[in-house]
Amino acid sequence: MSRFDSKMQEKSMSLMFRGKQIFKPLNTGRIDKHVSCIREYVANIFFYTKNDTTIMIDAGYNYERLKEKMEWLDIDPGDIKHILITHQDTDHVGAIEDDSDLLFKDATIYVGEIENRYLTGEVRRKVMYKLAKLSLLNISNPKVLLKDKEVFYINDIKIEALLVPGHTWGHMVYLIDDKYLFTGDTIWFGADGGFSFIDALAEDNKLAVKSLEKLEKYLRERKLDPIIITGHTGYADDLDFSFAHKDKLCTFLKKQLVSDPEAPYDAYDESDDTREKARSEMLKKKNKEAQS
């Protein structure tokens, strides 16, 4: 169903969120020498490269231009053997579903053991204030199931999986080499800082807020200050900015809370995402000083 769901979102969500100044995905390009990014409509997927190993974080939509944009960044789909999945929504797993182009059919996916219950059909994903159920997923890739705070290595890349339930019951974020935190749909950056993710899409909003507060506490107690990389609203390297509104929810019904004047009118319009920019410009961060 991923191909149908991806096309449906391209049309319906473009109309729903047009002019709301909420979605602000990064364009395709590089954050630094380790992290590359691809834009798929309103979503971003990421690649982390160290020495001769590249791992992928989330698998995006069932997106027809993925291979093309990977070529912009000189990444060969055949080289991707490991994919970290934050959660099971179609804009994060579409490229590994069975009806995709199967660019990563030989890759092992890493997913939380609780989140895996969606993939087995034991639990159904609910959105729009629990009024709608999403389609069941079909994914045939081999899986490694992860526990909260589990630390593992892919070659010499250190990865720590942290459970942050709320958006989904088993949502994971990934701390890589203690320097980069890939947050999926946990944090939403507005113009002046981070919020808990969109309320209409959460399984449990109160739990999502608690998870965000717990995540910040965990990072500060360990004296970690990683680059915070979100799935839909860019990245920052400022913990105060990233967790500025951790007790508040992103809701497009209250535009004044989370609107960003730099957000495109229609984030599904990719006309400004080009090969030339991807190869020549570093991607801008969203710290407070970057907004002034």
N, C-alpha and C positions, 0 to 999 in steps of 0.2 A: 504493500500500500504506500510505500514511501514516495514513489514517483507521483502518484495522485495527490498525496498530502502536501508535497512540496509545491506542486502547481497550484493547489487550492490556496495555500498560504500566500503565494506570490500575488494572487489576485485579491483575495478577500481581506488579508491583513494590510495590503497596500491601501485599500479604501478606508479601512477602519482607523489606521494610525496616521494617515496623510495629514500634514499640518499640525500634528500634536507636539512636535519638537521633543520627542522622547528618544526614539532609536537613533543612535549615532555609531554605527559600526566603523571600525578602521577599514581603510582601503587595503588592497593587497600590497604587501611590502615587508619591510624588516623593522623590528623594534631595536635590535642590536645584532651583534655577530652570532648570537645563539638562537634568537627567536625570530621566526618568520610567520607571516599572517596571510591568510587568504580571506577575501570578502565574498560571501555568498548571500546576496540580497541584504537582509538586516543582521545576519549572523557572521561570526568569525570562527575559523578553525586555525589552529596553530601548529607549528613544527619547531621542535627543539633539537638543535644539532650540537654535538660535542664530539670532537675528534672525528671518527669515521661513522658515527651512529646518528641517525635522525629518527626521532619518535614523533608521533602525531598526537595532538590533544584534541579530542572530539572529531567527529566525522561529518559534521555539517548536514546540509540538505542532500537529497538525491538530486545533485546539481550538475547540469549538463556541461558546464564550463570548468569543472574542477581540474581536469587534466591540463587544459589550456593554461589556467592560471598557475598551476604548479610548475609548468615549463617557464613561466615568467621568472620564477624564483630558482630555476635550475634544480628542481627536486623531481626525481623519478618516482612515480607511484610504486614501481616494483621494488624500490629500496626500502619501503615502509613495511617493517615487520612487527611493529608494536604500536598499538593505539590505546591511549588512555581515554576512557569514557567517563564524563562527569555525571551524566544522567541520560535517560532513554528517550527523550523527546525527539521528534523527527528531524528537527533542525540541528541535532547533535549526533545522530546515528544514521542519517539517510544514506550515506555512501557505503555503509556496510550491510544494509538490508539486502535481501536476496533478489529484489527486483531492480537493484542498482546496476551500474556498469561494472561492478565487481573489480574495481581497480586495486582493492586491497584484500582480495580473497585469500591470500596466504598469510595475512597478518594475524597475530594474536591480539585479542582485545582484553583490556583490564577494566573491570567494573566492580562496584561494591556488591557484596553478597546480598545486601538488602535490596539494592536496585535491581539485581538479577531476577527478583520475583516478578517484576513487570515483564521481563523477557520470557519467562517460563509460562506466563499467563496466570500465575497464582494471584496477582493483584492487577487491577485495571487502573490506568492513569486517568484522573479526573481533572478537568480544567473549567474555566469560566464559572468560578465559585461553585465547583463540583456539579454543575448542571450538565456537563458533557463528558462523555468517555471517549478516549482516543483509541485508534485502531490497535489491534495486537500487532506485534512486530515479529518478523521472521529473519533471524540472523544465524548464519551457519558457521561463522568464524570460531576457532577455538577460543575459550575464555579462561582467564585467571580471575578468581573471585577474591576480593580484598576486604579486609577488616579495618575498622577505624584505627588510625595511627600506625598502620602497617608500613614498615620501611622495606623497600626492596631495591634492587639494582638491575638496570639494563645496561650491560657492559659496565662502563665506569660512571653512568648517570645515576645519581641517587634520587629516589622518588619516595615521598611520604604521602600516603592517602589519608585524608581527613574527612570524616563523616560530618555533613552539614545538612541534616534533614529539614524539610519545610517545603521547598519548591517541589521536590519529590521526596518520597520516604527514604530513599537511599542515596541521595545526591552526595557525590564526593568532590572535593577540591584536591589539587595535586601541588605539593610543594616540591620543587625540583632543585636539587643541589643547594637547598636552603636559601636560594636567591630569587626564585620565580614562583609565584603562586597563581595557578590557573584556576579561576573561580567559577567557570561555567555560568549558571544562572543563580548565583548567590548574591552578588553585589550589582547594583545598578547605579552608574554614575550620572548624576545631574550636573548642572553647571558648577555647583559649589560643593560637591562631595557625594559620597556613596550612601545609598539607601538599600534596604532589603528589596528583593526583586519584585516584579509586577504582581500585585495582589491577586488579580483574577486568575492567574495561572498556577497558584500554589495549592498544594494539598492541605497545608496547615500554616497560615500566616503567622500565628503566635509562635509556633515552633521555628519558623524561618528567622524571625527576629532573635529568638534565643540562640539559635545556631550562629548567627552573625556576631552577636555579642561574645559568645564563647570562642569563636575563631579569633577575634581581635585579642581577647585575653590570652589565648594560647601563644600567639605571635609575640606579644609584649613580654610575657613571662619568660620566654626563651630569648628575648632580646634580638629577635629577627626583624628585619626591615626589608622584606622582599619587594620586587616589582609585582604589583597587583594587576592581573590581566583578566579582563572580563570577556564574556561571550558576545556582548552586543554593544558595549559603550566605551571601548578603548581601554587604556591602561594608565597607571600612575605609580610613582615610587614614593608616595607620601602616605604613611599610615593614618595621620590625622585627617587628611582629605578623604581617603578611601573609606573610613568608618565614621565620617562626620555625622551621618544621620542613621546610624545603625538601628535605632529604635523606631524608625519610620518606614512605611511601605511606599514603594513606587506605585502610583495609580494615575492613569491617564485621565481619570475623572476629576482629578485635582491638579490640573496642568501647572499651576503656579508652584507646586512643590518640586517637581522634577524636570521642568522644561529646560532645554538647553538651546539658546539662540543660535548656536553653531550647528545644530542638528539639521540635516537636509529636510526639505518639505516632504519628499517621498523617499524614504530610505531604501525602497525597493528599486529605485532608479539607479543603475550602476554606471551611468554614462561617464562619471568622473573617475572610475576605477580603470586605469589603463596600464598597459605593459610598460610604457615609458616611465610613468611615475613609480611603478613598482620596482623598477631597476635603478632609479636615480635618486629617490627621496626616502629619508628615514621617517618613520611614522611618529607623529607628535603625541606627547603624553598629555595627561589631563590634570596635572597638579594645579594648585591654586595659582602659582606664579604663571602657569601657562594660560590662565584665563584672563590675566590682566593686560 
